Amino acid sequence: MSIMARKKKLKKFRAVQVIKEMARERVGEPPAQKVVPAKKRNPEKHRATLGKLLGEEGNIG
């Protein structure tokens, strides 16, 4: 018995891919995305202590 190679499965036609390819040819590839650091979602749970508040005021003056 001889083993035959399987046929490759044809990819389904998608208009979106064709449109994107055409746009890349005309305009060029989009620039690489920049990594944006995640913002702190929740505010701090504890109030600043008196020592921290006095320390900050001393640095300003």
PyMOL commands that set and color helices and strands:
alter all, ss='L'
color gray80, all
select helices_A, chain A and resi 15-27+50-60
alter helices_A, ss='H'
color red, helices_A
deselect
rebuild
show_as cartoon
